[in-house]
Amino acid sequence: MTFKRMVVEMGMGTDLQGGDYTKAAVRALRDALWHNSLTVAPAFGLPKESMKIEVTIGVNKPNEVDRDEVKAVLPYGQASVVVVEGGLDIMSDCGTKVTVVANAAAVVYLNIEECIQAKQGAN
Protein backbone atom coordinates (compact mmCIF):
# COMPACT_ATOMS: atom_id res chain seq x y z
CA MET A 1 0.00 0.00 0.00
CA THR A 2 1.19 3.46 -0.84
CA PHE A 3 -0.22 6.07 1.52
CA LYS A 4 0.15 9.71 0.48
CA ARG A 5 -0.18 12.71 2.79
CA MET A 6 -3.24 14.71 1.74
CA VAL A 7 -3.93 17.13 4.59
CA VAL A 8 -2.12 18.62 7.59
CA GLU A 9 -4.22 20.41 10.20
CA MET A 10 -2.90 22.13 13.33
CA GLY A 11 -4.58 23.41 16.46
CA MET A 12 -4.06 24.70 19.98
CA GLY A 13 -6.10 24.00 23.10
CA THR A 14 -5.98 24.98 26.75
CA ASP A 15 -7.24 24.04 30.17
CA LEU A 16 -7.14 27.40 31.90
CA GLN A 17 -7.21 26.40 35.56
CA GLY A 18 -7.69 22.67 35.95
CA GLY A 19 -4.28 21.42 34.88
CA ASP A 20 -6.02 18.74 32.77
CA TYR A 21 -3.70 17.64 29.95
CA THR A 22 -6.34 15.48 28.28
CA LYS A 23 -8.85 18.34 28.20
CA ALA A 24 -6.27 20.64 26.60
CA ALA A 25 -5.28 17.93 24.09
CA VAL A 26 -8.92 17.28 23.09
CA ARG A 27 -9.47 21.01 22.62
CA ALA A 28 -6.32 21.28 20.50
CA LEU A 29 -7.47 18.50 18.17
CA ARG A 30 -10.96 19.99 17.93
CA ASP A 31 -9.36 23.33 17.08
CA ALA A 32 -7.41 21.64 14.28
CA LEU A 33 -10.57 20.05 12.87
CA TRP A 34 -13.19 22.68 13.72
CA HIS A 35 -13.34 24.70 10.51
CA ASN A 36 -12.80 21.90 8.00
CA SER A 37 -14.90 19.43 6.12
CA LEU A 38 -12.59 16.96 4.46
CA THR A 39 -13.89 15.85 1.08
CA VAL A 40 -10.64 14.40 -0.22
CA ALA A 41 -11.62 10.73 0.27
CA PRO A 42 -15.04 11.05 -1.39
CA ALA A 43 -13.42 13.06 -4.19
CA PHE A 44 -11.45 9.90 -5.01
CA GLY A 45 -14.52 7.70 -4.66
CA LEU A 46 -13.49 6.35 -1.27
CA PRO A 47 -15.38 6.32 2.02
CA LYS A 48 -14.21 8.74 4.70
CA GLU A 49 -13.39 5.73 6.86
CA SER A 50 -10.52 4.88 4.47
CA MET A 51 -8.54 7.90 5.66
CA LYS A 52 -5.54 7.14 7.85
CA ILE A 53 -5.15 9.90 10.45
CA GLU A 54 -2.02 10.36 12.53
CA VAL A 55 -2.54 12.73 15.45
CA THR A 56 0.41 14.15 17.38
CA ILE A 57 -0.24 16.04 20.60
CA GLY A 58 2.40 18.12 22.36
CA VAL A 59 1.98 18.77 26.11
CA ASN A 60 4.36 19.25 29.01
CA LYS A 61 3.30 15.96 30.65
CA PRO A 62 2.59 13.42 27.87
CA ASN A 63 1.82 10.55 30.25
CA GLU A 64 -1.17 12.44 31.64
CA VAL A 65 -3.09 12.43 28.33
CA ASP A 66 -5.80 9.83 27.72
CA ARG A 67 -5.09 8.90 24.10
CA ASP A 68 -8.44 7.13 23.67
CA GLU A 69 -10.30 10.29 24.67
CA VAL A 70 -8.32 12.31 22.13
CA LYS A 71 -8.93 9.66 19.45
CA ALA A 72 -12.68 9.79 20.14
CA VAL A 73 -12.76 13.36 18.79
CA LEU A 74 -12.28 12.06 15.24
CA PRO A 75 -15.62 11.31 13.55
CA TYR A 76 -14.17 8.79 11.06
CA GLY A 77 -10.96 7.36 9.73
CA GLN A 78 -8.34 4.98 11.06
CA ALA A 79 -6.66 7.01 13.78
CA SER A 80 -3.52 6.78 15.83
CA VAL A 81 -2.54 9.19 18.60
CA VAL A 82 1.00 9.92 19.75
CA VAL A 83 1.67 12.30 22.63
CA VAL A 84 5.06 13.99 22.87
CA GLU A 85 6.67 16.49 25.19
CA GLY A 86 5.79 20.01 24.11
CA GLY A 87 3.11 22.56 24.77
CA LEU A 88 3.36 24.96 27.68
CA ASP A 89 2.49 25.06 31.38
CA ILE A 90 1.83 28.45 32.99
CA MET A 91 1.73 28.56 36.79
CA SER A 92 -0.76 30.83 38.54
CA ASP A 93 0.37 33.67 40.78
CA CYS A 94 -0.37 31.60 43.88
CA GLY A 95 1.52 28.62 42.45
CA THR A 96 -1.31 26.14 43.01
CA LYS A 97 -2.97 26.09 39.58
CA VAL A 98 -1.56 25.58 36.13
CA THR A 99 -2.82 26.64 32.72
CA VAL A 100 -2.05 23.88 30.24
CA VAL A 101 -1.45 24.68 26.57
CA ALA A 102 -1.51 21.76 24.11
CA ASN A 103 -0.62 21.68 20.42
CA ALA A 104 -2.11 19.22 17.94
CA ALA A 105 -1.23 18.14 14.43
CA ALA A 106 -3.54 15.85 12.46
CA VAL A 107 -2.08 14.40 9.27
CA VAL A 108 -4.48 12.67 6.88
CA TYR A 109 -3.28 10.01 4.43
CA LEU A 110 -5.01 8.10 1.64
CA ASN A 111 -3.95 4.91 -0.06
CA ILE A 112 -3.12 6.12 -3.57
CA GLU A 113 -3.49 2.63 -5.09
CA GLU A 114 -7.01 2.44 -3.67
CA CYS A 115 -7.76 5.90 -5.10
CA ILE A 116 -6.62 4.84 -8.58
CA GLN A 117 -8.66 1.64 -8.42
CA ALA A 118 -11.76 3.56 -7.30
CA LYS A 119 -11.37 6.03 -10.18
CA GLN A 120 -10.80 3.24 -12.72
CA GLY A 121 -13.88 1.41 -11.42
CA ALA A 122 -15.96 4.57 -11.86
CA ASN A 123 -15.05 4.80 -15.57
N, C-alpha and C positions, 0 to 999 in steps of 0.2 A: 504494500500500500504506500502511496505517495501522498502524504498530507502536505498541504500548502497553506501558509499563513494568509488569512483573508482580512482579519480585522484585529486591531489593537485598541482597547478602551482603557482609560485610566480614571481613577477617582480617589477622593479623599473623604474620610469619615472621622467623626470624633465621638467621644463620650466625655462630656464637659466636666462632670463632677464625680462620676461613679467609679472611675478607674477600671471599666469593663472593656477588656481588649477585644472580646468577641463582638460586643455591641459596636465598637468603633470599626472593626473589620467588616461587619455586615453593612454598615452605613457606607463604607468606602466602596464596596462592590456595587451596592445599589446606586451610588453616585456615578460609577462608571457606566452602568447600564441604563440609567434613568431616562435619558433623552434619545434613546436609539430604538429602532425597530429593525432588527437584522432580517433582510430579505435575500441575503446572498445564497443560502441553501436552496430555497424555493426557486430562485432565479436559474439555478442549474438543474432544476427538476428533482431535487432531493428534499426529504423531510427535514424539518428543523432539528429533529433528534439526531441526525447524522453529523451534526457539528461536534467537533472535539474542542473543548474549552479548557484552557489551562489558566487557572487563577493563581496569582502570586499576591500575597498580602505581606506588607512590611509593618511590623509593630515592635516596640521596645522589648516586649516579653512574648516571644512567639509561642512558648509552651502554654500560655494562658488563653489561646484562641481555640474555640470549638470549631474544627474544620467542617464537620457535618452541618453545623448551623450556617456557616458561610456558604457551603455548597447548595443548601436548600434555597438560597436566593435565586438561583438560576432556574428559569421556567422550563428549559429543555436543553438537550445536548448531553454529551458524555463529558462530565466535568471531573477535574482533579484540582485540589487545593494544596498549595504549598505556602507555608508561613515562614518568613525569614526575619532576621533582625533588621529593624528600620524604624520608620515612623518617628514619633516624638512624644515624650512625656513632659508635662509642664506641672510642676508642683504649685499648690496654692500658697498664699501668703502664710497661712498658719502651719503649713507643712503636713497636713493630715489628709488632703485630697489631691488627686492627680487628674489632670485633663489628658486624655489619651488621643493621639492623632495617629490614624492608620492610613496607609496608602494601598491602593489596589491596582493591579493590572490584570485585565482579562484578554487573553489571546485566543482567537477563534480560528480553527483550522478546518479545512474540508479535504476529503480524499479526492484528489484530482482524477484518478482513474474512474472512480464512481461517477464523478461529474460528466466525464466524457461518455461513459456508457449510458447515462441517463439521457444525455443530449442525442446520442445516436439512436436510442430507442424511441425518442420522440419524433424522429424523422421518418 
